[in-house]
Amino acid sequence: MNETKIPRAACPEAVQVSSVAVNELIGDILEHELELHSLMVVRHGKVAFETFRKPYVPEMPHVMFSVSKSVTSCAIGFAVAEGLLSVDDKVADLVPELRGGAEDENLERLTVRHLLTMTSGKLISVFADKTKKQWIQDFAEAKWTYGPGEGWSYINENIYMLCVILSRVTGMGVVDYLMPRLFGPLGIPRPFWETDGHGVEAGGWGLYLTTESFAKIMLCYTQGGVFEGKQVIPAGWVAESTKLQAKQNDGSAEPHGNNGYGYCFWLNAEPGGFRADGVFSQLGLCFPAYDACVITTAGEIFSHKMLDALFRHIPQLFEEAGDREQEAGAVITALPEYPALEESPRNYALEAQLEARRIHFPSSLQQVPKMLGFPVSVMPMAVFFMSADRAGGIDQVRLRFQENTCKFSWSEGAERNTVLCGLDGRARKCLITLGGVQFPVACSAAWDGDNKFRIRIRPMNSVAERRLTFQFFGRQVRMVPRSSPSLSTIGEYAAPFVQTMVPNHTIAGIMSNTMDKIALVAEPVHIGYLR
């Protein structure tokens, strides 16, 4: 099935969107150096404006992270409409293995509604190791921080449990269930969704969609579940999902996270506005009052900065333009392409020595990262931190040089990949598979002085760029793995979550203050040898 397109407006003003305001928004994002991958503005059922920052392109699905939760909520809505379950059904009745030997009053009170609204009371660390493949058991054994409905905590596994429930009541996976109900009617090709070790979709994360597909879902919600004149999502479910169902009360939410929560949708400050929201600024902002939505895919970990920029300009986007002809003639600034490493002088002598050699990195170098649950991979930690199958353990590296490119080959466990890195200032696009997931990547490389070789690898369907630096000292090779955004930046973002996930306040404080140092331990310098 090919992706169908939302109709395009001749210009933003044709659907009452201001080109000047769009230009000011783009300028704001660039000025604040926010990592935006794509932006789409839809109004009155047409795309008013869209832009992509290369190598990110329209046809490439992008990881959605917690936007996946909103799609899981939609699947629950179909099941409710079909009489397969209700939001007041007891979770333990639907997943009986949650019941242990002892009576659990809280478990017997837990309903589907509590999962949808993040009010279950269960506490499962965002740092939990997903490679163990026992996610139901992890949920069952997780402690209660409060009784169901008595508080609010943003717990990914609440939504995973919804996928478990859907698999029980429908007899199929969530993607299979949604194909004839949501994806097919919206003209969305079958998407990839990460699963647990038993084939159940992750629910709270792991869905990949193109910007176009994401926009269609948000447009459908903006229009009360209607798409191209047909009721696709039940209208009553859209209304229930996007109204206040729970109020955040943990005191740690970002400024845009204190307006209330629906069924896996966040409420915006303005009346009637809501959004799907994924980490690294995957945002689907819906404004029914304006008959409009704004879509972003991004790699900006501080989502509140992206939201700040958007909300500084969103009212102006939809205001009536004073001079339509002047507005329509406004030139909108294009997003600059992510730069490849610049071409530099070649070290032909060392290239010749490396041609028939492999670099071996002892497995002992990986012990600490493995203990942390994140063995070092050619994909940055940000890509794999919630994955059931996690790559890692870079070894058997080979560098083969050609006229304008370098073939970089390496092994991670049983997987071996080769990418072509541009040496002429232009990235080359390749496809790799790590942790069972395919990643289209853009790769470049360059010499830095006589013995230092740099490689950049950017996944075009995910966030973060991997940066590897190899330094050669005879037979010894020093490899420094880093990423952008850096693990120190990610640690800064994660610090507040530590406060809520670690009960001991003293230990939590120590961990929060040392997240940047933990990040350095997670990406150690590798010392290897030429063979």
ZAROSE-11521 format. One line per field, with one value per residue (C-alpha): residue number from 1; residue in three letters; chain; x, y, z. Coordinates in Angstrom, 1 decimal. Each point is the difference from the previous one (the first is absolute). Layout:
% residues N
num <- [NUM,...]
residuo <- [Ala,...]
cadena <- [A,...]
X <- [X,...]
Y <- [Y,...]
Z <- [Z,...]
This chain:
% residues 531
num <- [1,2,3,4,5,6,7,8,9,10,11,12,13,14,15,16,17,18,19,20,21,22,23,24,25,26,27,28,29,30,31,32,33,34,35,36,37,38,39,40,41,42,43,44,45,46,47,48,49,50,51,52,53,54,55,56,57,58,59,60,61,62,63,64,65,66,67,68,69,70,71,72,73,74,75,76,77,78,79,80,81,82,83,84,85,86,87,88,89,90,91,92,93,94,95,96,97,98,99,100,101,102,103,104,105,106,107,108,109,110,111,112,113,114,115,116,117,118,119,120,121,122,123,124,125,126,127,128,129,130,131,132,133,134,135,136,137,138,139,140,141,142,143,144,145,146,147,148,149,150,151,152,153,154,155,156,157,158,159,160,161,162,163,164,165,166,167,168,169,170,171,172,173,174,175,176,177,178,179,180,181,182,183,184,185,186,187,188,189,190,191,192,193,194,195,196,197,198,199,200,201,202,203,204,205,206,207,208,209,210,211,212,213,214,215,216,217,218,219,220,221,222,223,224,225,226,227,228,229,230,231,232,233,234,235,236,237,238,239,240,241,242,243,244,245,246,247,248,249,250,251,252,253,254,255,256,257,258,259,260,261,262,263,264,265,266,267,268,269,270,271,272,273,274,275,276,277,278,279,280,281,282,283,284,285,286,287,288,289,290,291,292,293,294,295,296,297,298,299,300,301,302,303,304,305,306,307,308,309,310,311,312,313,314,315,316,317,318,319,320,321,322,323,324,325,326,327,328,329,330,331,332,333,334,335,336,337,338,339,340,341,342,343,344,345,346,347,348,349,350,351,352,353,354,355,356,357,358,359,360,361,362,363,364,365,366,367,368,369,370,371,372,373,374,375,376,377,378,379,380,381,382,383,384,385,386,387,388,389,390,391,392,393,394,395,396,397,398,399,400,401,402,403,404,405,406,407,408,409,410,411,412,413,414,415,416,417,418,419,420,421,422,423,424,425,426,427,428,429,430,431,432,433,434,435,436,437,438,439,440,441,442,443,444,445,446,447,448,449,450,451,452,453,454,455,456,457,458,459,460,461,462,463,464,465,466,467,468,469,470,471,472,473,474,475,476,477,478,479,480,481,482,483,484,485,486,487,488,489,490,491,492,493,494,495,496,497,498,499,500,501,502,503,504,505,506,507,508,509,510,511,512,513,514,515,516,517,518,519,520,521,522,523,524,525,526,527,528,529,530,531]
residuo <- [Met,Asn,Glu,Thr,Lys,Ile,Pro,Arg,Ala,Ala,Cys,Pro,Glu,Ala,Val,Gln,Val,Ser,Ser,Val,Ala,Val,Asn,Glu,Leu,Ile,Gly,Asp,Ile,Leu,Glu,His,Glu,Leu,Glu,Leu,His,Ser,Leu,Met,Val,Val,Arg,His,Gly,Lys,Val,Ala,Phe,Glu,Thr,Phe,Arg,Lys,Pro,Tyr,Val,Pro,Glu,Met,Pro,His,Val,Met,Phe,Ser,Val,Ser,Lys,Ser,Val,Thr,Ser,Cys,Ala,Ile,Gly,Phe,Ala,Val,Ala,Glu,Gly,Leu,Leu,Ser,Val,Asp,Asp,Lys,Val,Ala,Asp,Leu,Val,Pro,Glu,Leu,Arg,Gly,Gly,Ala,Glu,Asp,Glu,Asn,Leu,Glu,Arg,Leu,Thr,Val,Arg,His,Leu,Leu,Thr,Met,Thr,Ser,Gly,Lys,Leu,Ile,Ser,Val,Phe,Ala,Asp,Lys,Thr,Lys,Lys,Gln,Trp,Ile,Gln,Asp,Phe,Ala,Glu,Ala,Lys,Trp,Thr,Tyr,Gly,Pro,Gly,Glu,Gly,Trp,Ser,Tyr,Ile,Asn,Glu,Asn,Ile,Tyr,Met,Leu,Cys,Val,Ile,Leu,Ser,Arg,Val,Thr,Gly,Met,Gly,Val,Val,Asp,Tyr,Leu,Met,Pro,Arg,Leu,Phe,Gly,Pro,Leu,Gly,Ile,Pro,Arg,Pro,Phe,Trp,Glu,Thr,Asp,Gly,His,Gly,Val,Glu,Ala,Gly,Gly,Trp,Gly,Leu,Tyr,Leu,Thr,Thr,Glu,Ser,Phe,Ala,Lys,Ile,Met,Leu,Cys,Tyr,Thr,Gln,Gly,Gly,Val,Phe,Glu,Gly,Lys,Gln,Val,Ile,Pro,Ala,Gly,Trp,Val,Ala,Glu,Ser,Thr,Lys,Leu,Gln,Ala,Lys,Gln,Asn,Asp,Gly,Ser,Ala,Glu,Pro,His,Gly,Asn,Asn,Gly,Tyr,Gly,Tyr,Cys,Phe,Trp,Leu,Asn,Ala,Glu,Pro,Gly,Gly,Phe,Arg,Ala,Asp,Gly,Val,Phe,Ser,Gln,Leu,Gly,Leu,Cys,Phe,Pro,Ala,Tyr,Asp,Ala,Cys,Val,Ile,Thr,Thr,Ala,Gly,Glu,Ile,Phe,Ser,His,Lys,Met,Leu,Asp,Ala,Leu,Phe,Arg,His,Ile,Pro,Gln,Leu,Phe,Glu,Glu,Ala,Gly,Asp,Arg,Glu,Gln,Glu,Ala,Gly,Ala,Val,Ile,Thr,Ala,Leu,Pro,Glu,Tyr,Pro,Ala,Leu,Glu,Glu,Ser,Pro,Arg,Asn,Tyr,Ala,Leu,Glu,Ala,Gln,Leu,Glu,Ala,Arg,Arg,Ile,His,Phe,Pro,Ser,Ser,Leu,Gln,Gln,Val,Pro,Lys,Met,Leu,Gly,Phe,Pro,Val,Ser,Val,Met,Pro,Met,Ala,Val,Phe,Phe,Met,Ser,Ala,Asp,Arg,Ala,Gly,Gly,Ile,Asp,Gln,Val,Arg,Leu,Arg,Phe,Gln,Glu,Asn,Thr,Cys,Lys,Phe,Ser,Trp,Ser,Glu,Gly,Ala,Glu,Arg,Asn,Thr,Val,Leu,Cys,Gly,Leu,Asp,Gly,Arg,Ala,Arg,Lys,Cys,Leu,Ile,Thr,Leu,Gly,Gly,Val,Gln,Phe,Pro,Val,Ala,Cys,Ser,Ala,Ala,Trp,Asp,Gly,Asp,Asn,Lys,Phe,Arg,Ile,Arg,Ile,Arg,Pro,Met,Asn,Ser,Val,Ala,Glu,Arg,Arg,Leu,Thr,Phe,Gln,Phe,Phe,Gly,Arg,Gln,Val,Arg,Met,Val,Pro,Arg,Ser,Ser,Pro,Ser,Leu,Ser,Thr,Ile,Gly,Glu,Tyr,Ala,Ala,Pro,Phe,Val,Gln,Thr,Met,Val,Pro,Asn,His,Thr,Ile,Ala,Gly,Ile,Met,Ser,Asn,Thr,Met,Asp,Lys,Ile,Ala,Leu,Val,Ala,Glu,Pro,Val,His,Ile,Gly,Tyr,Leu,Arg]
cadena <- [A,A,A,A,A,A,A,A,A,A,A,A,A,A,A,A,A,A,A,A,A,A,A,A,A,A,A,A,A,A,A,A,A,A,A,A,A,A,A,A,A,A,A,A,A,A,A,A,A,A,A,A,A,A,A,A,A,A,A,A,A,A,A,A,A,A,A,A,A,A,A,A,A,A,A,A,A,A,A,A,A,A,A,A,A,A,A,A,A,A,A,A,A,A,A,A,A,A,A,A,A,A,A,A,A,A,A,A,A,A,A,A,A,A,A,A,A,A,A,A,A,A,A,A,A,A,A,A,A,A,A,A,A,A,A,A,A,A,A,A,A,A,A,A,A,A,A,A,A,A,A,A,A,A,A,A,A,A,A,A,A,A,A,A,A,A,A,A,A,A,A,A,A,A,A,A,A,A,A,A,A,A,A,A,A,A,A,A,A,A,A,A,A,A,A,A,A,A,A,A,A,A,A,A,A,A,A,A,A,A,A,A,A,A,A,A,A,A,A,A,A,A,A,A,A,A,A,A,A,A,A,A,A,A,A,A,A,A,A,A,A,A,A,A,A,A,A,A,A,A,A,A,A,A,A,A,A,A,A,A,A,A,A,A,A,A,A,A,A,A,A,A,A,A,A,A,A,A,A,A,A,A,A,A,A,A,A,A,A,A,A,A,A,A,A,A,A,A,A,A,A,A,A,A,A,A,A,A,A,A,A,A,A,A,A,A,A,A,A,A,A,A,A,A,A,A,A,A,A,A,A,A,A,A,A,A,A,A,A,A,A,A,A,A,A,A,A,A,A,A,A,A,A,A,A,A,A,A,A,A,A,A,A,A,A,A,A,A,A,A,A,A,A,A,A,A,A,A,A,A,A,A,A,A,A,A,A,A,A,A,A,A,A,A,A,A,A,A,A,A,A,A,A,A,A,A,A,A,A,A,A,A,A,A,A,A,A,A,A,A,A,A,A,A,A,A,A,A,A,A,A,A,A,A,A,A,A,A,A,A,A,A,A,A,A,A,A,A,A,A,A,A,A,A,A,A,A,A,A,A,A,A,A,A,A,A,A,A,A,A,A,A,A,A,A,A,A,A,A,A,A,A,A,A,A,A,A,A,A,A,A,A,A,A,A,A,A,A,A,A,A,A,A,A,A,A,A,A,A,A,A,A,A,A,A,A,A,A,A,A,A,A,A,A,A,A,A,A,A,A,A]
X <- [0.0,1.4,-0.3,-2.8,0.5,-2.0,-1.0,2.5,-1.0,1.3,1.6,-0.4,-2.4,-2.4,-1.0,0.4,3.6,2.4,3.3,1.5,-0.8,1.3,3.3,0.2,-0.5,2.7,2.4,-0.8,0.8,3.3,1.0,-0.5,1.8,-2.8,0.4,-3.0,-0.3,-3.3,-2.9,-3.4,-2.9,-3.5,-3.1,-3.5,1.0,3.0,3.8,0.7,3.8,2.6,3.7,2.6,3.6,2.1,0.9,-3.5,-2.4,-3.9,-0.1,2.1,-1.9,1.3,0.0,-2.9,0.9,-3.0,-2.2,-0.5,-2.1,-2.6,-0.3,-0.3,-2.8,-1.7,0.1,-1.6,-2.7,-0.9,-0.1,-2.4,-2.2,-0.1,-1.0,3.2,0.7,-0.8,2.2,-1.4,1.0,2.4,3.5,0.5,-3.1,1.5,3.5,-0.5,3.7,0.4,-1.6,2.6,-0.5,-0.9,-3.0,0.7,-2.7,1.5,0.3,-3.7,-0.9,2.2,-1.9,0.7,-0.9,2.9,2.4,-1.2,0.2,3.4,-1.7,0.7,2.3,2.6,3.7,2.3,3.2,0.6,3.4,-1.4,1.8,-2.3,2.2,-1.3,-3.2,-2.1,-1.9,-3.3,1.8,1.9,-3.3,-1.5,3.0,0.3,-0.8,-3.1,0.8,-3.7,-3.3,-1.5,-1.5,1.6,2.9,1.7,3.3,1.2,0.8,0.6,-1.0,-3.6,-0.3,1.8,-2.6,-2.7,1.7,0.0,-3.7,-0.7,1.8,-2.2,-3.4,0.7,2.2,2.4,2.8,-0.7,1.3,-2.1,-3.1,0.5,0.8,-3.7,-1.2,2.5,3.0,-1.8,-2.8,2.6,2.2,2.8,2.3,0.5,2.4,2.8,-0.6,2.5,-1.2,0.9,1.6,-3.4,-1.1,-2.3,0.5,1.7,-3.0,1.7,2.8,1.6,-2.4,1.5,-2.1,0.7,-0.8,-2.9,-1.4,0.4,-1.8,-2.9,-0.7,0.2,-2.2,-2.6,0.0,-0.2,-3.1,-1.8,1.1,-1.0,2.4,-1.0,-3.6,-0.2,-0.2,3.2,0.6,-3.1,-1.0,-0.9,3.5,1.7,-1.9,0.7,3.7,0.7,-1.8,1.3,0.1,2.8,1.9,3.8,0.9,3.6,1.4,2.8,-1.7,1.4,-1.9,-2.1,-0.8,-2.3,-3.2,-1.4,0.0,-2.6,0.2,3.6,-0.3,1.4,-2.2,1.4,-0.5,-2.5,-3.6,-0.7,3.6,1.8,3.1,1.7,3.5,3.1,3.5,2.5,-2.9,-2.2,-3.1,-3.5,-1.7,-3.8,-2.0,-3.7,-0.9,2.2,-0.7,3.8,2.8,3.8,2.3,3.7,2.5,3.3,3.0,-0.4,0.0,-1.2,-3.5,-1.1,2.4,-1.6,-3.5,1.1,1.0,-3.1,-2.4,1.8,-1.3,-3.0,-2.7,1.6,0.1,-3.8,-0.9,-1.5,2.7,-0.2,1.3,-0.5,2.0,3.0,-0.2,-0.2,3.2,2.0,3.0,0.2,3.5,0.9,1.4,3.8,1.2,1.9,3.7,2.2,3.6,2.0,2.4,3.6,3.4,0.3,2.6,0.6,2.9,-2.1,-3.0,2.1,1.1,-3.6,-1.4,0.6,-0.2,-2.8,-0.2,-0.8,-1.5,0.2,-3.4,1.1,-0.4,-3.7,-0.5,-1.1,-2.3,-1.6,-0.5,-1.8,-2.1,1.3,2.9,1.7,-1.5,0.5,-3.5,-0.1,-1.5,-3.0,-1.1,0.0,-0.8,-3.5,0.6,-0.5,2.8,3.1,3.0,3.5,3.6,1.8,2.8,1.7,0.2,1.3,0.7,0.4,0.7,-1.1,0.3,-2.6,-1.4,1.0,-1.7,-0.5,-0.8,-0.6,-1.6,-2.5,-0.8,-1.3,-0.7,2.6,-0.5,1.8,-0.6,1.5,1.3,0.6,3.5,-0.8,-2.2,-3.2,-1.7,-0.9,-3.3,0.0,-2.2,1.1,-1.7,0.7,-2.0,-2.4,-0.9,0.9,1.5,0.5,3.1,2.0,3.7,3.1,3.7,3.2,3.6,0.9,3.7,2.4,-1.5,-3.5,-3.0,-3.6,-3.3,-3.5,-3.1,-3.5,-3.0,-2.6,-2.9,1.0,1.8,3.6,3.1,2.8,3.5,3.0,3.6,2.8,3.6,2.9,3.2,1.8,-2.0,-2.0,-3.3,-1.9,-3.7,-2.1,-3.8,-2.1,-3.5,-1.9,-1.9,2.7,-0.7,0.8,-2.9,-2.3,1.2,-1.1,-3.4,-0.3,1.0,-3.5,-1.3,2.5,-1.6,-3.3,1.3,2.4,-1.9,3.0,0.4,3.6,1.0,-2.3,1.8,3.4,-1.0,-1.6,3.2,2.2,-2.0,2.6,2.7,-2.2,-0.3,3.8,0.2,-2.7,2.1,3.6,3.1,0.7,3.6,0.4,2.7,0.5,0.0]
Y <- [0.0,3.4,3.0,2.4,3.7,2.6,2.7,2.9,3.6,2.2,2.2,0.4,2.9,-2.1,-1.8,3.1,-0.7,2.9,-0.5,2.8,-1.8,-3.3,1.7,1.6,-3.5,-1.5,2.9,-0.5,-3.7,0.6,2.8,-2.2,-2.9,-2.4,-3.4,0.0,-2.8,0.9,2.5,-0.2,2.4,-1.2,2.2,-0.6,-3.5,1.1,0.2,3.7,-0.4,-2.7,-0.2,-2.7,0.3,-2.3,-2.8,-0.4,-0.3,-0.3,-3.7,-1.1,-1.3,1.6,-1.4,1.4,-0.9,0.9,1.1,-3.8,0.3,2.1,-2.6,-2.8,2.1,0.1,-3.8,-0.3,2.4,-2.3,-3.0,1.9,1.0,-3.7,-1.2,-1.9,1.8,3.1,2.5,-1.2,-3.6,-1.4,-0.5,-3.2,-1.5,0.6,-1.0,-2.6,-0.9,3.4,-1.6,-1.6,-2.2,2.8,2.2,3.5,2.5,2.6,-2.5,-0.9,3.7,0.6,0.7,0.7,3.7,0.2,-1.2,2.4,3.0,-0.9,-0.4,-3.7,0.6,-2.4,1.2,-1.5,1.8,1.6,-1.6,-3.5,-2.5,-1.0,-2.8,-2.3,-0.8,-0.3,3.3,-1.4,-1.4,3.3,1.8,-2.6,0.2,3.8,1.8,2.1,3.7,0.7,-1.6,0.0,3.4,1.7,1.6,0.5,-1.4,-0.2,-3.7,-1.5,-3.5,1.1,0.3,-3.2,-1.8,1.5,-1.8,-3.2,0.4,0.8,-3.2,-2.0,1.5,0.2,-3.0,2.0,2.5,3.8,0.7,-2.8,1.3,3.6,-0.7,-0.2,2.4,2.9,-0.4,-1.3,2.6,2.8,-1.3,-0.9,-2.9,-2.8,1.6,-1.6,-0.2,-1.4,-3.0,-1.8,-3.4,-1.6,2.1,2.4,3.6,2.3,2.3,3.0,0.3,-1.7,1.1,1.4,2.4,2.4,3.6,-0.4,-3.0,1.8,3.1,-2.1,-1.5,3.4,1.5,-2.7,0.8,3.7,-0.6,-2.1,-3.4,1.0,-0.4,1.0,0.2,-3.5,-0.8,-2.1,0.3,-0.2,3.6,-0.7,-1.5,3.0,2.3,-2.2,-0.4,3.7,1.4,0.2,-3.4,0.4,2.9,-0.3,0.5,-1.2,3.5,-1.1,0.5,2.5,3.3,-1.4,-3.1,1.5,0.5,-3.5,-3.3,-1.9,-3.6,0.2,3.6,3.1,3.1,3.3,3.2,1.5,-1.3,-3.1,-0.5,-3.3,-1.9,-3.3,0.4,-2.1,0.5,1.8,2.3,-2.3,2.3,-0.1,3.2,0.1,3.2,-0.8,3.7,0.9,-3.2,-0.5,-2.1,0.4,-3.0,-0.4,-2.8,0.9,-0.9,2.8,-1.7,3.0,-0.1,3.1,2.1,-1.2,0.6,3.4,0.9,-1.3,1.7,3.3,0.0,-2.3,2.7,2.1,-3.0,-0.1,3.7,1.7,1.5,3.8,0.0,-3.4,0.8,1.3,-3.0,-2.5,1.4,-0.5,-2.3,-2.6,-0.9,-3.7,-2.2,-0.4,-3.5,-1.8,0.4,-2.9,0.0,2.3,-1.4,0.0,-1.1,-3.8,-2.2,-2.4,-1.8,-0.9,-0.8,-2.6,-1.6,-0.2,-1.5,-3.7,0.3,-0.2,1.8,-2.3,1.5,-2.3,-0.8,1.1,3.6,-0.6,-1.3,3.2,1.2,-3.5,0.1,3.3,-1.7,2.0,-1.7,2.5,-0.1,1.8,1.2,2.5,-1.0,2.3,-2.2,-3.3,1.1,-1.6,-2.9,-3.7,-0.9,2.1,0.2,0.6,-1.2,1.5,-2.3,-1.2,3.4,0.3,3.2,-0.2,3.1,0.9,3.2,2.0,-2.4,-2.3,-3.3,-0.4,-3.5,-1.3,-2.7,0.3,-3.4,-2.2,3.1,1.3,3.2,2.1,3.6,2.3,3.3,2.9,1.5,2.9,2.0,-1.8,-2.6,-3.4,-1.7,-3.7,-2.5,-1.9,-2.4,0.1,-1.5,-1.4,3.5,1.5,3.4,2.0,2.1,2.9,-0.4,2.2,-0.2,2.0,-0.1,2.4,0.4,-2.9,-2.8,1.0,-1.2,1.2,-1.6,1.4,-2.2,1.6,-2.3,1.6,-1.6,0.7,2.5,0.7,-0.2,-2.5,1.5,-2.4,1.1,-2.5,0.9,-2.2,-0.7,-2.8,-3.1,1.6,1.8,2.3,0.4,2.8,-0.5,3.1,1.2,3.1,0.9,-1.2,-2.4,2.9,1.9,-3.0,-0.5,3.6,-0.7,-3.3,1.4,1.1,-3.5,-1.5,2.0,-1.7,-3.5,-0.4,-0.1,0.8,3.8,0.0,-2.6,1.8,3.3,-1.6,-1.7,3.2,2.0,-2.6,-0.8,1.6,-2.2,-3.1,1.0,0.0,-3.5,-1.2,1.1,-1.0,0.4,-3.3,-1.2,-2.5,-1.6,-0.5,-3.6]
Z <- [0.0,-1.1,2.2,-1.1,0.4,1.8,-2.6,-0.3,0.1,-2.8,2.7,3.7,-0.4,-2.0,3.2,2.3,1.2,0.1,-1.9,2.0,3.3,-1.4,-1.0,3.5,1.6,-2.1,0.8,3.7,-0.2,-1.8,2.4,3.0,-1.8,0.6,-1.8,-2.3,-2.6,-1.6,0.4,-1.5,0.5,-1.0,-0.1,-1.5,-1.1,-2.1,0.6,0.2,0.4,0.5,0.3,0.6,1.1,-2.1,0.2,1.5,-2.9,-0.3,-0.9,2.9,3.1,3.2,3.6,1.9,3.6,2.3,-3.0,-0.1,3.2,-1.8,-2.8,2.6,1.6,-3.4,-0.3,3.5,-1.3,-2.9,2.4,2.3,-2.9,-1.2,3.5,0.6,3.3,2.0,1.7,3.3,-0.5,2.6,-1.3,2.1,-1.6,-3.5,0.9,2.8,0.4,1.7,3.1,2.2,3.1,2.4,-0.2,-1.5,0.6,-2.3,-2.8,0.3,-0.3,-3.0,-3.2,-3.7,0.7,2.6,-2.6,-2.6,2.3,1.7,3.4,0.5,3.0,-1.3,0.0,-2.7,-0.6,-3.4,0.3,0.2,-2.2,-2.8,-1.3,2.8,-2.0,3.2,-0.2,1.4,2.9,0.5,0.2,2.4,2.3,-0.1,3.2,0.6,0.8,0.5,-0.6,-3.5,-0.7,2.9,-1.8,-3.4,-1.2,-3.6,-0.3,-3.5,1.1,0.7,-3.8,-0.7,2.2,-2.2,-3.0,2.0,0.7,-3.7,-1.0,2.4,-1.1,-3.7,-0.5,-2.1,0.2,0.2,-3.5,-1.5,1.9,-1.1,-3.7,-1.1,2.6,0.1,-2.2,-3.1,0.0,0.4,-2.8,2.3,-1.0,2.6,2.6,1.9,3.8,2.4,2.1,3.2,-0.2,-0.7,-2.9,2.0,-1.1,2.5,0.1,1.7,-2.5,-3.0,-2.8,-3.2,-2.3,-2.8,0.7,-2.4,1.9,3.3,-1.4,-1.3,3.4,1.7,-2.7,0.6,3.7,-0.7,-2.1,2.7,-1.5,-3.6,-2.9,-3.6,1.0,1.6,3.7,0.6,3.8,2.2,0.7,3.6,0.6,-1.5,2.3,3.1,-0.9,-0.4,3.0,3.6,1.5,2.5,1.5,0.3,3.7,0.3,-0.1,-2.4,-3.4,-2.5,-0.5,-2.8,2.0,2.7,-2.0,0.5,-1.7,-2.0,-1.3,-1.1,-1.2,1.7,0.3,-1.2,1.9,-2.5,0.3,-2.2,-1.1,0.6,-1.3,-0.5,1.5,-0.3,1.5,-2.2,-1.1,-2.2,0.2,-1.4,1.2,-0.8,0.0,-0.7,0.5,-3.0,-1.9,-0.1,1.2,0.2,-0.3,0.8,0.0,1.7,2.0,2.6,3.4,1.9,-1.4,2.0,-2.1,-3.2,1.5,1.1,-3.5,-1.5,2.4,-0.5,-3.6,-0.2,0.6,-2.7,-2.4,-0.1,0.2,-3.0,-2.1,-0.5,-3.6,-1.6,-3.2,2.1,2.3,-2.8,-1.5,3.2,-0.5,2.7,1.2,-0.7,2.7,-0.6,-0.8,2.8,-0.9,-0.9,1.1,-2.2,-2.5,1.4,-1.2,-0.2,1.8,-2.9,1.8,3.0,-2.2,-1.8,3.3,1.2,-3.2,0.9,3.8,2.5,3.4,2.9,3.2,3.1,1.4,3.5,-1.2,-0.2,3.5,1.7,-2.8,0.0,3.7,-0.5,-2.6,-2.9,-1.8,-2.4,-3.5,-3.3,0.6,2.9,3.4,-0.7,-2.8,2.0,3.6,-0.1,-2.4,0.7,-2.2,0.6,-2.2,1.4,0.3,-2.9,-1.3,-3.1,-1.6,-3.5,-2.0,-3.8,-1.9,-3.5,-2.1,1.8,2.6,2.8,0.7,3.7,1.1,3.5,2.1,2.9,1.3,-2.8,-2.2,-2.5,-2.0,-2.5,-0.8,-2.6,1.4,-2.2,0.1,-2.4,2.3,-1.1,2.1,-1.5,0.8,1.0,1.8,3.2,2.3,3.8,2.8,-2.6,-1.2,-3.4,0.0,-3.2,0.8,-1.5,0.5,-0.5,1.1,0.0,1.2,2.8,-0.1,-0.7,2.2,0.9,-2.0,0.7,-1.0,0.2,-0.3,0.2,0.0,-2.3,1.8,3.6,2.2,0.9,-2.1,0.8,-0.1,0.1,0.1,-0.7,0.9,-1.2,2.0,-1.9,0.7,2.8,-0.9,2.2,-0.8,1.7,-0.3,0.4,-1.2,-0.7,2.1,2.5,2.8,2.4,-1.5,0.2,3.6,0.7,-1.5,2.0,3.3,1.1,-0.8,2.4,2.8,-0.7,-0.7,2.9,3.3,2.2,-0.4,1.0,-2.6,-2.6,0.7,-0.4,-3.3,-1.3,0.7,-1.7,-3.1,-2.2,1.5,-0.4,-3.6,-0.5,1.6,-2.5,-2.9,1.0,-2.2,-1.8,-0.3,-2.8,-2.2,-3.7,-1.1]
